[in-house]
Amino acid sequence: MPAQQGEKKSEKKEKGPRVSDVGESETKRRNRLSNLLYSSMRAGRGSTKSKENSAGSDPGGDNNQGSKALRLLEEETCQDPQQLLACRVRELRKVANPDAAAKPQNDREDFPLFEFVCEVSVRRKSEHFCPYISWSHPPLRVLEEEQDRLASITSLPMFCFPDVDLVEQVKKMKTETYCFVFTDLQAQNKFGYCRRFLPAPKLNPPEKRFPVVYCMVTKLRSFETFSKIFDQVVELRDFSSAGAYSFLKALIEQNAPKPAQSITV
């Protein structure tokens, strides 16, 4: 009987580790990785600070920032290892680049409200319908010297009418506002905000006509802002196309508004 009990005990010892042991080892591994990352980033900051200290800067600034980050990490009560690692990475980024974290949002670089605006219409080409730019600002002839920019702009009509094969002449339609994102030849992401609507009829009773799209190309990500601009543009165009064009030309001279700022035309 004693021999059999010894065999049972050995069998228990041969079982795999408990789930809690696995979780604990995984947490320790993540902690080691985050500490290693912190040490490497601190080393880079230390070399930069040594140069600044030689120029007369505060030698204790880096240590204060590092201790503050460590204190925040110690106060972190998150139990999930993945969330804890993410929290640590965020704090380490603040230590590595405190100027970027402290920079207020209103200090961003100014840029135009939009770079290009165009009116895209539809016409028949042989047996198919084809979208084309019927008006733009700046004019396409002005952009002929900028071949890279012109190549990106000439593809806009197909973005404005991706469903051109389904477009028909109608008497009534609902106004549509949508946005697309494209990458120019300089590998920069741009937003194209569009408003598709049915232009005012020229005859009475109203005749069937193709919809028209106004498109604005910009770096600003604000759907609500451009939706309000389109409301004014369509209202002006119902009275006169020239009025809508003048309004858009005045807008393109404006800079993109910063948070809590407005645009005056």
N, C-alpha and C positions, 0 to 999 in steps of 0.2 A: 504493500500500500504506500509506503513513503516514496518508493521509486516512482509510482504512478503520479503522485502529487508533484514531484519534481519535474516530470515530463510536462504536466499541465502548465506549470509556471514558466517553463522555457517556451512553450507555445505562445503564451501571452506576450512574452518579451519579443518574439519574432514578428508580431503584428506591426503594421505601418504606423507612422506618426499620426498623432491626433490632428483634427482639423484646426484646433486652436494653435497647435505648434506650427502648422504650416502658415497660418495667418501671421503669427508672430515673426517667423523668419522672413516672410515677404515684407513686413513692415520694416524690419531691420535693414533689409536690402535696399529698400527705397530711401530710408534715412541715410544710409551710407552714400548712395548716389547723389542725393540732394546736398549732403555735406561736402562731397567732392566737388560738385558744381559751385557751391558757395566759395570754397577755398580757391578754386581757379579764378573765379571772378574777382575775389578780393585781391588776389595776386596782381591781376591786371590793373585794378584800381590803385593798388599800392605803388606801382611803377609810375602811374600818371601823377599821383599825389606827391611823389618824391620830387618830381620836376616842379610842381607848383610850390612846394615848401621851399625849394631853393630860391624861388622868386619872392618869398615873403608871405605866403599864404599860411593859414592856420594849420599847424601840424596835427591837431587833434580832431579835425573835422571828419576825417575818414573813419576814425575809431568810433566817434559818436554815432555816425550813421550806421556803422556795422553793429554796434551794441543795440541801437534802437530796432534794427531789423531782427536781431536775435531775440530781443524781448518780445516783439510781436509774434515771433514764431513760437516762443515758449507759452504765450498766452492763448495760442490757438487750441481750441477744444475739440476740433474735428477728429472723429475716430476713423473715418474712412481713409485708408492709405492713399488712394488716388487723389482725393480732394485735398488731403494734407500736402501732398507733393505739389499740387497745383498752386496752393496758397504760398508755399515756400518759393516756388519759381517766380510768382508775382512780386514777392518782397525782394528777392534777389535782383530782379530787373530794376526796381526802384533804387536799390543801392548802387547798381552799376551805372545808371543814368538818372541821377536825381533831378537834373535840370529839365529833362523832358517830362517827368512826372509833375514837377511843380509849375510848368509853363501853363498859364491860363489859356482857355479855349479862344478868347477874344484876341489873342496875339498871333493868330495864324496869318499866313501870308495872304495878301489880297490877290484876287483873280477875278476876271470878268464874270458877270452873271451868266452869260453863255457866250460861246465862241462863234457860233454859226446858227443861222435860222433860215429856213427855207419853206416854200409852199410846194407841195408835191401834188400833181394832178395826174389824171389817167387819160390816155388817148389810145385809139385803135392803131395797131401796127400789123399790117397784113391781116391775118385771121385771129390775132390775139390782142389783148389789151396790155399796154405797157405803161408803168408809172414813170414820171419824169419830173425834174425840178423846173417848175414854171416861174419861180421867183426866189431869190436868195439874197442874203446880206451877210458878209460881203458878197458881191457878185462873183460868179464863177470865173469870169475873165480876169478878175483881180488875182485869183488864186492859181492862175496858170503857171506862175513862176514857182509856186510851192507844190511840186509834183507829188510829194509824199502826202501832204494834206489833201490835195485834190483827189488822189486815188481813194482815200477814205471816204470823202464826201460823196463822190459819184456812186458809191454803193448804198447810200441812204435810202433812195426810193424803194428798193426791195425790202428794207427794214420797215419802212412806213406802210407798205402794202404787201405783206407776206402772203396774203390771200388774194392776190390780184386776179387769179383765174376764176375766183368766185364773185368778183365785184361786178355789179350791174347798175344800170341807170335806173334810178328810183325817184319817186316824188316825195317820200318821207323816209326818215331813218333816225335812229337814236344816236345822239352824240357819244363818242367813245374817247376816253383818255387812257393812254397806256405808255409804257416805258420799256426801252430795251437797252442793253449794255453791249458795247463793242470795243475792241482793242485796235488802236491805230497802229501805224507802222513804227512808231516809237515805243511800242509796248506799253502804252498808257491807256487805262480804262476810261471811257467816256460814257455818259448817259445821254440817251436820246429820248426826250419827252415829246409825245405826239398827241395831237387832238384831231380826230377825224370827225367831220361834220358835213352836212349837205349845204352848199352855198345857196344864197337867196335866189329865188327864181327870177328870170328875166321877162317872163310872159305871164299873162293872166288869162285863163287858169294856168297854174304852175305846170311846167313841162318836166319830163324825166331828165335827170342829170346825174353825173358821176359825183361821188363824194370827193372832198379835198382834205388833205392832211397838212397841218402845220407842225414842223419838227424843230426843236431847239437842241443843240448839242452843247453839253456843259460838263464840267467836273463836279458841279454841286449836286449833292444827293438830297433832293427835297421835292417829293412828288406834290405836296400840297401847295408849295410856292408856285410852281409852274402851272398847276391846275387853275389857280386864281388868275394868272397872267393870260392863260388861254381864254378864260371867260371874257376878259376885256377885249382880246383880239377878235374873237368871233362876233362880239357885239358891234365892234367898230366895222368889221368887214361887211356886215349886213347893210350898212349905210354906204360905205365906200372902201374899196380895196386900198386906195391911196392912204386913207386914214389909218388902216391897220398897219400898212408898211411903215408909215412915219412913227407910229407908236413903237414898233419893234426896233427901228433904227435908234430911237432914243434909249430904249432899254439896254441895247448891247453896249452902250457907253457906260453903264452902271457896273459897279463892283458887286460881287455876291455879298448879300447881307450876312453879318455876323450874328450870333445868337442875341436875341432881344432887340435887334435892329430892324428897320423897315426901309422900303425903297420909295423914293419920291421921283415922279417923272413930270 
